[in-house]
Amino acid sequence: MKLALLYPAYLPNLYYLSCLLQADRTIMLDTEPFSRKSRVHRGKIRTPEGFQWLNVPIPTEDRKKPVHQVRIDHGLNWVNKHMMALEYNYRNSIYFDFYEPEIRSDLQQAKEHERLSEFIRFFMERLFIYLQVDVTPEWASRIPGYFSNPDRFASRLGATEVFQEENSRNYQRQSSLRSDPDFIHPHYAQHFGDFVPDLSLLDLLFQLGPSAYEVTGRLQR
């Protein structure tokens, strides 16, 4: 059994999605300590110069708390800033105008959520609907008897392989059963110069729209 142990991600990338699609079971680690190096609160978008990070602000005092206790700092006008960045960089993408109203409405829903993980759960579900991806992750905070040791937890579930986030050694305890999904980063048309990998799934959505399944379909085992 292949088990994915992943931090929740505000703007997941294609590697992250491949873990979800190739795992038999996925656990979102919302009980683990928040890390600013993870994708819990951020993601990359394309720019003419390469890329930039979009970050959801959180209160300073929450940075050492478990993910499911971290709040969103609603005192900052971050939703409008994110939408301005998306519009500036993707307004010439083929499907930006089609999805922009939906994405804007989804981001504005953040105001209805005090906790970051609650909003991420909603936003990830919406993003997967647009991409026609069928995944059903579970959340560690809702699993009785979950514990942080990845090897013990994997053994308890009968897992033989564990997928974890790429470059996560600095914030996620690594499993001895860790392996990478079957993943070669697919290339697709981007509207700026040479191809830039490791971007958020919004890039794929705005570029390919309903045809994104031609890329996501290749990520499944």
N, C-alpha and C positions, 0 to 999 in steps of 0.2 A: 504494500500500500504506500502510495506517495502522499506525503503530508506537507502542506505549505503553511509555514509559520511567518506571517507578515504583519508589519505595522500597518494600521489603516493609512490610506494615502489620499490626500486632497486631490492631487492630480497625478494619478499613476501613469507609468510609461509602458512600453510594449513588453519589456522584460517582466515587469510586475504582472501584466496580463497573462503572459505565457505561463507563469507560475500558477495562476488561478485556473487556467484552462487545462493544464496538464496534471494538476493534483487531484487525488481522489477525495481529499478533504482539506479545506482551508480554514485556518483559525486566524482571526484578526487579533493582534496582541494589544488590546486596549488596556490591559492591566499592567503593562510594562512602563517603565519611566519614560516620560517624554524626552525626545532628543531633537535638537534643532538641526541635526545632520540628516535626519530621516525625511521622508516625504509626507509625514503626518500633516504638516501645515503649509506645504509648498510644492511647486512643480515648475518645470521649464516650458517656456514658449519660444517660438522662433522670432528672431528679429533680423533686420538687414545685416547687422554686425555678427550674428551668430545666434545667441539665445540670451534670455534673462529669466530670473526666478520671480515667480509670484508667491508672496508669503501672506498667510492669514495671521494677523497679529494676535498675540496672547499676552495676558498680564505677566509681568516679570516674576511675580511671586508664584506663578503656576509652573514654572519651567522645571521644577524638580518633582512634580507630581506624576502619578500614573496618567496615562493618556486619557482614560475615561473621566478623570477629574479636571482636566485642563479646560479652561473657559476661553471663549472668544472675546477679545477686547473690542466691544461694540462702540467704544468711544472714538475709534478711528474710522474714517470713511473709506475702508479698504475695498468694499464691493465696487464702488464707482471707479476707483483706481484700477482695479483688475479689469473691469469692462473697458475702460479707456485704453489700457494696454492691449487688450485683445482686439479692439476695433482698429487701433493704429497699425497693428502688425498683421491683421488678418482680413482687413476690409476688402482686399482684392482677391481673397481666396474664393473659390467657386461656390462653396456652400456656407460661407460665413453668414450671409443675409438670411439664409434659410433657418439656421440654428440659433442665431444671435438672440431672438426674443425668448426662446426657451432657456438658454443658458443664463441670460440676464434674470429671468424670473426665478430660476433655481438658485442663483447666487443670492438674490434678495431674500430667499427663505432663511438664510443664515440668521436674520434678525429674530426668527422664531425659536432659535436654539441658543441656549446658554452655553452648552458644552460643545467643544470642538468635535468630539467623536460622534455626537448625535447628528451634527450637520454633515460630517464626512460620510456617514452611513447613507444619509438621504442623497447626497450629491453623487456618490459613487453609483448608487442604484440607478439614478437618472442617466448618468453617462453611459452605463452599460446598456440601458434600454435604447439610447440613440445609436449605439454601435451594434445593436442586435446580438449582444453577447449574453449567454445564459449561464450565470454563475451564482452560487448560493453560499457565500462565506458565513462562518459562524464567528461569534464574538466571545473572546476569552472570559470577559466579565459575566457572561451568561452560561458558562459551562461549569457545573458543579465539580469541584475537585481539580480544576486547572492549576498547574504550578509552572514556575518559570523555567526549570531545568529542561531544556529541549530534548535531551536524550532520554530522560526518565519519562517525559510526557509522550514522546514518540513511541517508546517501548510499551507504554500503557495502552496506546491505541493500535499497536501492532504495525507501526510504520517501518518500512525498510529504507526509505529515502526521505529526506527533508529538504524542501525548497525554502530558501531564505532570500531576503533582499540582497541585491548585488552591492558590494562595497559597504556592507553593514557591520563590519568587525568593530567599529568604534562605538557602536551603540546597541548592538544586538548580540546576545550570547550565541556563539556558533555551535552548531551540532556536529558531532563526529559523523553523523549520517548525512551531512549536507551534500547535496549534489545540485548541479544546474539543470534546469529544464532543457529540453531539446530546442535550442534557440539560436538562430542566426538573424541578426537584426535586418528585417526587410526594408528595402528602399522603396520609396514612392515619391511622386512628384511634390516638390515644395516650391513655393513661389519666390524664393530668394536663392539665387546662386547654387552652390554645392550643397549636397544633402548633409543635414545635421542630425545625428542619431540622438536617442535618449530623451526625446521631448515628450511632453504630456500627450495623453490620448486626444486632447482637444485639437492638437495639430493635425492628427490623422482625420478627425471628424470634419474639421473645416476644409481640409484638402480633398477628401474623397467622398464624404457624405455617405449615402446609402451603399456605395461601392466599397466602403471600408472593410466589409466582410471578406473581400478578396485578400486582404492582408491579415485580418484576425483569424481567418480560417486556416492559414498556414501555421499559426501558433499552436494549434491543438495537436496533441500527440497522435 
